Amino acid sequence: MDQNLTVEISVAVRLTIDNNRRPGETDDDVFRRLLGVVGTRSGSTIGRNAGDSRPKSLADLVEAGALRVGDTLSWQQRGHAPLSASVEEGGQLHVAGVGRFNSPSGPLRRVTGSELNGWILWRIDRSGETLHEARSRVQEARITGVDIERR
């Protein structure tokens, strides 16, 4: 059995709900969709669903404007020479002398021989943020319906 609660929300949250409302949706429906609540109203769970707004590739970041063709990324780890990568069409990373990669972890795996998370280790030189931070910013913008701040 569903319990209904009254919740006070800010003007910003109200605008987010209204900006993301689809025809016929109630406030509850919008909240459920934006939060990734799946299942029936009485048996809901929170989790990612098919409408997951998280960018999954470097190409997604380029498409969203958080990463630009021609941007350079930097990586540095003790015991390894620093790496610089350039972003190419289609979201590929080109690391001189190493190769072209579709994933941010690929060049690090090639250079170190270890599984490293490129999303958190590469920094975008232009903004100073990691790819993970840029991805989170795009995800937040997709959920709230607000354009991402271009850095």
C-alpha atoms as one frame of an Amber mdcrd trajectory, in Angstrom:
protein
   0.000   0.000   0.000   1.388   3.399  -1.052   1.720   6.084   1.549   1.426
   9.674   0.378   3.606  12.338   1.952   3.559  16.072   1.587   7.012  17.454
   0.861   8.112  21.075   0.656  10.322  21.764  -2.352  12.294  24.776  -3.503
  11.433  26.851  -6.546  14.461  25.344  -8.341  13.160  21.808  -7.755   9.666
  22.828  -8.905  11.158  24.257 -12.125  13.167  21.073 -12.663  10.032  18.967
 -12.293   8.062  21.202 -14.644  10.888  21.348 -17.230  11.161  17.551 -17.262
   7.444  16.721 -17.227   6.182  14.598 -20.097   2.539  14.771 -21.204   0.274
  13.076 -18.674   2.930  12.734 -15.937   2.247  13.579 -12.312   4.904  15.059
 -10.018   5.379  11.556  -8.623   5.948  10.151 -12.124   8.597  12.824 -12.873
  10.390  12.159  -9.566  10.395   8.408 -10.215  11.784   8.811 -13.731  14.487
  11.317 -12.762  15.581   9.293  -9.733  15.581   6.006 -11.608  12.908   4.428
  -9.406  11.746   1.260 -11.107   8.904  -1.110 -10.375   5.371  -0.536  -9.223
   4.555   2.268  -6.847   4.130  -0.190  -3.982   7.235  -2.238  -4.802   9.741
   0.312  -6.032  13.479   0.139  -5.947  15.968   2.821  -6.792  18.498   2.037
  -9.458  19.561   2.675 -13.011  17.018   1.869 -15.669  16.905   2.013 -19.457
  16.666   5.799 -19.251  20.043   6.051 -17.521  21.414   9.514 -18.224  25.079
   8.750 -17.511  27.385   9.282 -20.505  28.935   5.935 -21.382  31.685   6.951
 -23.796  34.072   9.730 -24.676  31.928  10.319 -27.775  28.984  11.033 -25.414
  31.071  13.718 -23.677  31.995  15.263 -27.034  28.362  15.213 -28.132  27.326
  16.904 -24.866  30.006  19.592 -25.213  31.930  18.666 -22.059  34.836  17.463
 -24.187  35.867  18.986 -27.510  37.699  17.602 -30.502  41.241  18.930 -30.108
  41.160  18.996 -26.297  44.206  17.552 -24.606  44.142  15.269 -21.599  46.975
  14.651 -19.165  47.894  11.696 -16.997  50.758  11.342 -14.583  51.689   8.530
 -12.231  54.826   7.900 -10.258  57.129   5.487 -12.047  55.753   6.321 -15.510
  56.446   9.086 -17.977  53.557  11.591 -18.139  51.113  11.044 -20.997  49.215
  13.511 -23.104  46.264  12.508 -25.277  44.330  14.474 -27.842  40.607  14.057
 -28.421  39.766  13.179 -32.010  36.555  12.895 -34.026  34.224  10.235 -32.672
  35.636  10.656 -29.173  38.808   8.687 -29.788  41.926   9.419 -27.755  45.216
   9.631 -29.611  48.375   9.153 -27.577  51.482   9.734 -29.672  53.617   6.609
 -29.861  50.962   4.545 -28.088  47.894   4.492 -30.338  44.244   5.459 -30.694
  41.662   4.321 -28.160  37.885   4.468 -27.728  38.113   4.162 -23.948  40.030
   6.347 -21.490  41.407   3.252 -19.757  42.866   1.692 -22.921  46.014   3.827
 -23.214  46.735   3.481 -19.496  46.428  -0.295 -19.703  48.795  -0.319 -22.702
  51.403   1.852 -20.963  51.273   0.386 -17.444  50.153  -3.192 -18.078  47.584
  -2.680 -15.294  43.843  -2.094 -15.185  43.436   1.578 -14.304  40.275   3.680
 -14.361  40.941   6.300 -17.024  37.708   8.120 -16.174  39.192   9.236 -12.853
  42.858   9.488 -13.865  42.819  11.610 -17.051  42.452  15.376 -16.580  41.101
  17.714 -19.244  43.808  20.372 -19.588  41.335  23.133 -20.545  39.175  22.760
 -17.432  41.360  20.843 -14.969  38.521  18.405 -14.273  38.751  14.650 -14.591
  36.729  12.807 -17.213  34.651  11.449 -14.322  33.847  14.981 -13.146  32.883
  16.013 -16.689  30.711  12.904 -17.015  28.978  13.680 -13.712  28.339  17.256
 -14.850  26.722  16.010 -18.070  24.630  13.482 -16.148  23.398  16.167 -13.763
  22.512  18.446 -16.680  20.566  15.651 -18.372  18.600  14.907 -15.207  17.794
  18.522 -14.395  17.211  19.598 -17.988  19.671  22.470 -17.595  22.400  23.034
 -20.202  25.831  22.055 -18.980  28.177  24.844 -18.122  30.731  24.931 -20.913
  34.232  25.156 -19.470
